[in-house]
Amino acid sequence: MNLGTLIVGPRDHVVAIAELDDTAAAELGPLLRDTARVVETLCRPEQTYVCMWSHSRDARKHLHIAVQPVTAEVRARYGGLRSEQLQARMLADGDEPDITEVEQFCERARELFRAITDSSAAHRS
């Protein structure tokens, strides 16, 4: 996927949202919201996709939720494709972002997640 895509997944082995226990289900919504906020703040996309992936070749494997920034530049690079067609092409092409850019993005994302967590804790106090 493109630079800025973050993956949310449960710590325990779960292959479907329907399998989440009450605690994990209650944590998922705020976590996805915060992840989308990080992606939108850092990438300024026209659209942020949030979609579930859990397939292996023949069966469900492990729950992964992709939070993906989609900019006009990304869409143009892939012939204007959108949604699952865009993601399928990206995965098939196997293009990977530059590792240095990924590391820089991850550091900025960690800082922003910390700020969001600190802000949430302050509001609860």
Backbone as CSV, one residue per row, in Angstrom:
resi,resn,N_x,N_y,N_z,CA_x,CA_y,CA_z,C_x,C_y,C_z
1,MET,0.838,-1.180,0.000,0.000,0.000,0.000,0.885,1.246,0.000
2,ASN,0.260,2.374,-0.149,1.004,3.622,-0.236,1.445,4.133,1.136
3,LEU,2.390,5.051,1.089,2.911,5.667,2.300,1.764,6.283,3.095
4,GLY,1.749,6.017,4.380,0.715,6.544,5.259,-0.344,5.531,5.623
5,THR,-0.360,4.390,4.963,-1.329,3.352,5.310,-0.917,2.709,6.623
6,LEU,-1.857,2.650,7.545,-1.619,2.001,8.832,-2.556,0.813,8.958
7,ILE,-2.098,-0.226,9.629,-2.878,-1.433,9.819,-3.229,-1.572,11.297
8,VAL,-4.512,-1.773,11.567,-5.005,-2.012,12.916,-5.366,-3.486,12.995
9,GLY,-4.909,-4.155,14.028,-5.231,-5.572,14.195,-5.299,-5.921,15.664
10,PRO,-6.119,-6.902,16.003,-6.216,-7.321,17.402,-4.951,-8.041,17.852
11,ARG,-4.659,-7.937,19.130,-3.496,-8.646,19.688,-3.726,-10.152,19.667
12,ASP,-4.943,-10.558,20.003,-5.283,-11.981,20.008,-5.601,-12.421,18.592
13,HIS,-5.472,-13.724,18.351,-5.799,-14.244,17.026,-7.317,-14.213,16.835
14,VAL,-7.754,-13.360,15.918,-9.161,-13.194,15.574,-9.218,-13.089,14.054
15,VAL,-10.199,-13.750,13.447,-10.289,-13.712,11.987,-11.478,-12.901,11.489
16,ALA,-12.337,-12.417,12.399,-13.518,-11.659,11.984,-13.928,-10.698,13.084
17,ILE,-14.506,-9.593,12.695,-14.999,-8.631,13.681,-16.017,-9.294,14.603
18,ALA,-16.813,-10.191,14.064,-17.824,-10.892,14.862,-17.210,-11.690,16.007
19,GLU,-15.931,-11.988,15.940,-15.252,-12.766,16.982,-14.658,-11.897,18.094
20,LEU,-14.689,-10.593,17.944,-14.103,-9.731,18.966,-14.873,-9.858,20.273
21,ASP,-14.146,-9.898,21.389,-14.841,-9.891,22.677,-15.308,-8.464,22.968
22,ASP,-16.082,-8.286,24.018,-16.676,-6.981,24.305,-15.623,-5.894,24.514
23,THR,-14.542,-6.233,25.179,-13.486,-5.248,25.430,-12.839,-4.806,24.122
24,ALA,-12.469,-5.765,23.285,-11.838,-5.434,22.002,-12.791,-4.647,21.110
25,ALA,-14.062,-5.020,21.104,-15.047,-4.310,20.287,-15.200,-2.864,20.761
26,ALA,-15.200,-2.654,22.071,-15.332,-1.300,22.617,-14.107,-0.443,22.309
27,GLU,-12.937,-1.071,22.211,-11.702,-0.344,21.907,-11.555,-0.045,20.424
28,LEU,-12.184,-0.841,19.574,-11.969,-0.732,18.135,-12.414,0.607,17.556
29,GLY,-13.599,1.057,17.899,-14.110,2.316,17.336,-13.189,3.497,17.609
30,PRO,-12.862,3.768,18.878,-11.951,4.876,19.165,-10.569,4.703,18.525
31,LEU,-10.079,3.463,18.470,-8.766,3.221,17.858,-8.800,3.530,16.362
32,LEU,-9.854,3.090,15.676,-9.970,3.399,14.249,-10.112,4.903,14.021
33,ARG,-10.899,5.566,14.862,-11.045,7.017,14.748,-9.696,7.704,14.917
34,ASP,-8.963,7.324,15.956,-7.667,7.955,16.211,-6.676,7.657,15.093
35,THR,-6.709,6.444,14.570,-5.821,6.078,13.470,-6.152,6.906,12.234
36,ALA,-7.428,7.057,11.933,-7.832,7.885,10.798,-7.424,9.342,11.012
37,ARG,-7.503,9.828,12.232,-7.065,11.204,12.525,-5.569,11.364,12.265
38,VAL,-4.785,10.381,12.671,-3.339,10.434,12.424,-3.071,10.456,10.925
39,VAL,-3.697,9.547,10.189,-3.497,9.469,8.741,-3.913,10.772,8.074
40,GLU,-5.074,11.299,8.461,-5.555,12.530,7.820,-4.683,13.733,8.167
41,THR,-4.215,13.794,9.396,-3.363,14.911,9.801,-2.029,14.896,9.055
42,LEU,-1.430,13.712,8.948,-0.104,13.619,8.344,-0.125,13.597,6.820
43,CYS,-1.180,13.060,6.226,-1.199,12.865,4.771,-2.113,13.822,4.020
44,ARG,-3.064,14.413,4.703,-4.029,15.324,4.070,-4.656,14.724,2.813
45,PRO,-5.200,13.501,2.917,-5.780,12.861,1.736,-7.145,13.436,1.381
46,GLU,-7.557,13.206,0.147,-8.913,13.560,-0.253,-9.900,12.572,0.363
47,GLN,-9.434,11.357,0.626,-10.269,10.291,1.169,-9.394,9.381,2.022
48,THR,-9.963,8.862,3.100,-9.270,7.862,3.900,-10.113,6.606,3.892
49,TYR,-9.547,5.541,3.351,-10.243,4.257,3.318,-10.011,3.531,4.629
50,VAL,-11.053,2.901,5.137,-10.954,2.022,6.299,-11.634,0.729,5.880
51,CYS,-10.843,-0.330,5.734,-11.426,-1.583,5.252,-10.758,-2.781,5.917
52,MET,-11.526,-3.841,6.030,-11.070,-5.052,6.686,-10.509,-6.035,5.670
53,TRP,-9.425,-6.684,6.046,-8.813,-7.745,5.252,-8.533,-8.898,6.206
54,SER,-8.901,-10.107,5.826,-8.540,-11.261,6.664,-8.329,-12.535,5.849
55,HIS,-8.271,-12.406,4.548,-8.135,-13.591,3.700,-6.702,-14.086,3.608
56,SER,-6.593,-15.387,3.574,-5.373,-16.005,3.082,-5.784,-16.645,1.766
57,ARG,-5.031,-17.557,1.261,-5.364,-18.131,-0.047,-6.739,-18.796,-0.046
58,ASP,-7.047,-19.605,0.970,-8.282,-20.394,0.938,-9.225,-20.168,2.116
59,ALA,-8.829,-19.387,3.088,-9.655,-19.243,4.292,-9.319,-17.931,4.989
60,ARG,-10.067,-17.644,6.014,-9.745,-16.482,6.838,-8.418,-16.725,7.544
61,LYS,-7.664,-15.645,7.727,-6.332,-15.795,8.323,-6.252,-15.036,9.644
62,HIS,-6.199,-13.734,9.602,-6.126,-12.889,10.795,-6.715,-11.542,10.421
63,LEU,-7.455,-10.963,11.335,-8.122,-9.697,11.082,-7.111,-8.557,10.966
64,HIS,-7.173,-7.843,9.862,-6.385,-6.631,9.644,-7.333,-5.562,9.121
65,ILE,-7.231,-4.375,9.652,-8.039,-3.264,9.162,-7.072,-2.211,8.642
66,ALA,-7.157,-1.961,7.344,-6.281,-0.980,6.700,-6.912,0.404,6.794
67,VAL,-6.118,1.367,7.222,-6.516,2.775,7.242,-5.574,3.455,6.260
68,GLN,-6.108,3.774,5.084,-5.281,4.157,3.942,-5.623,5.555,3.427
69,PRO,-4.617,6.441,3.368,-4.849,7.748,2.769,-4.850,7.632,1.246
70,VAL,-5.838,8.229,0.621,-5.907,8.211,-0.840,-5.959,9.656,-1.319
71,THR,-4.894,10.036,-1.999,-4.775,11.383,-2.531,-5.021,11.362,-4.038
72,ALA,-5.185,12.530,-4.610,-5.338,12.630,-6.064,-4.092,12.079,-6.752
73,GLU,-2.934,12.301,-6.158,-1.679,11.789,-6.728,-1.671,10.263,-6.775
74,VAL,-2.131,9.625,-5.701,-2.187,8.161,-5.663,-3.153,7.658,-6.732
75,ARG,-4.328,8.257,-6.809,-5.306,7.821,-7.800,-4.768,8.009,-9.213
76,ALA,-4.098,9.123,-9.461,-3.548,9.383,-10.799,-2.481,8.347,-11.158
77,ARG,-1.653,7.986,-10.183,-0.591,7.004,-10.418,-1.175,5.650,-10.830
78,TYR,-2.406,5.381,-10.389,-3.054,4.107,-10.696,-4.258,4.300,-11.624
79,GLY,-4.142,5.221,-12.539,-5.126,5.380,-13.604,-6.511,5.800,-13.149
80,GLY,-6.607,6.480,-12.021,-7.903,6.960,-11.549,-8.719,5.920,-10.803
81,LEU,-8.146,4.750,-10.562,-8.887,3.708,-9.845,-9.242,4.162,-8.437
82,ARG,-10.317,3.596,-7.917,-10.772,3.890,-6.557,-11.124,2.595,-5.841
83,SER,-11.317,2.722,-4.558,-11.831,1.652,-3.703,-11.044,0.355,-3.867
84,GLU,-11.779,-0.758,-3.910,-11.104,-2.055,-3.937,-10.294,-2.270,-5.205
85,GLN,-10.689,-1.621,-6.320,-9.889,-1.762,-7.542,-8.514,-1.110,-7.356
86,LEU,-8.484,0.032,-6.710,-7.221,0.713,-6.430,-6.350,-0.154,-5.529
87,GLN,-6.930,-0.659,-4.450,-6.144,-1.468,-3.521,-5.635,-2.747,-4.184
88,ALA,-6.470,-3.382,-4.971,-6.046,-4.616,-5.652,-4.880,-4.337,-6.599
89,ARG,-4.955,-3.241,-7.342,-3.863,-2.896,-8.262,-2.584,-2.603,-7.489
90,MET,-2.720,-1.856,-6.394,-1.541,-1.531,-5.596,-0.877,-2.807,-5.077
91,LEU,-1.665,-3.725,-4.569,-1.112,-4.968,-4.034,-0.506,-5.818,-5.145
92,ALA,-1.168,-5.869,-6.297,-0.658,-6.657,-7.421,0.641,-6.088,-7.964
93,ASP,0.739,-4.752,-7.997,1.957,-4.120,-8.510,3.136,-4.304,-7.569
94,GLY,2.865,-4.464,-6.286,3.934,-4.706,-5.326,4.833,-3.514,-5.061
95,ASP,4.390,-2.328,-5.463,5.191,-1.137,-5.182,5.231,-0.906,-3.673
96,GLU,6.397,-0.578,-3.178,6.549,-0.301,-1.756,7.164,1.080,-1.585
97,PRO,6.692,1.819,-0.590,7.285,3.137,-0.335,8.738,2.999,0.103
98,ASP,9.494,4.058,-0.073,10.883,4.115,0.354,10.965,3.892,1.866
99,ILE,11.862,3.015,2.301,11.963,2.644,3.712,12.284,3.843,4.601
100,THR,13.078,4.768,4.124,13.393,5.965,4.917,12.139,6.810,5.122
101,GLU,11.345,6.947,4.079,10.088,7.696,4.195,9.124,6.990,5.143
102,VAL,9.093,5.673,5.103,8.226,4.907,6.005,8.656,5.142,7.451
103,GLU,9.950,5.060,7.711,10.450,5.271,9.065,10.129,6.671,9.566
104,GLN,10.286,7.674,8.712,9.965,9.051,9.090,8.476,9.203,9.371
105,PHE,7.644,8.608,8.503,6.203,8.671,8.719,5.838,8.005,10.048
106,CYS,6.408,6.843,10.309,6.089,6.110,11.537,6.467,6.915,12.778
107,GLU,7.585,7.582,12.742,7.981,8.400,13.889,6.990,9.543,14.111
108,ARG,6.598,10.205,13.042,5.605,11.285,13.157,4.261,10.732,13.629
109,ALA,3.887,9.551,13.151,2.626,8.924,13.570,2.672,8.571,15.054
110,ARG,3.800,8.015,15.518,3.926,7.688,16.949,3.764,8.936,17.804
111,GLU,4.392,10.030,17.390,4.283,11.284,18.137,2.835,11.761,18.192
112,LEU,2.146,11.682,17.077,0.755,12.129,17.021,-0.148,11.213,17.840
113,PHE,0.070,9.902,17.786,-0.695,8.983,18.628,-0.481,9.305,20.103
114,ARG,0.767,9.593,20.498,1.046,9.950,21.892,0.275,11.219,22.279
115,ALA,0.273,12.200,21.399,-0.445,13.450,21.685,-1.945,13.198,21.828
116,ILE,-2.489,12.358,20.970,-3.918,12.030,21.046,-4.214,11.292,22.352
117,THR,-3.366,10.335,22.704,-3.554,9.572,23.938,-3.457,10.484,25.146
118,ASP,-2.462,11.367,25.161,-2.305,12.300,26.276,-3.503,13.231,26.386
119,SER,-4.007,13.700,25.257,-5.166,14.585,25.241,-6.408,13.865,25.764
120,SER,-6.600,12.631,25.358,-7.750,11.837,25.820,-7.678,11.602,27.317
121,ALA,-6.477,11.307,27.819,-6.306,11.085,29.246,-6.590,12.353,30.031
122,ALA,-6.187,13.493,29.510,-6.415,14.769,30.189,-7.920,15.088,30.251
123,HIS,-8.640,14.749,29.193,-10.095,15.014,29.166,-10.843,14.104,30.145
124,ARG,-10.320,12.909,30.397,-10.971,11.973,31.323,-10.708,12.351,32.766
125,SER,-9.658,13.136,33.030,-9.291,13.492,34.420,-10.203,14.531,34.989
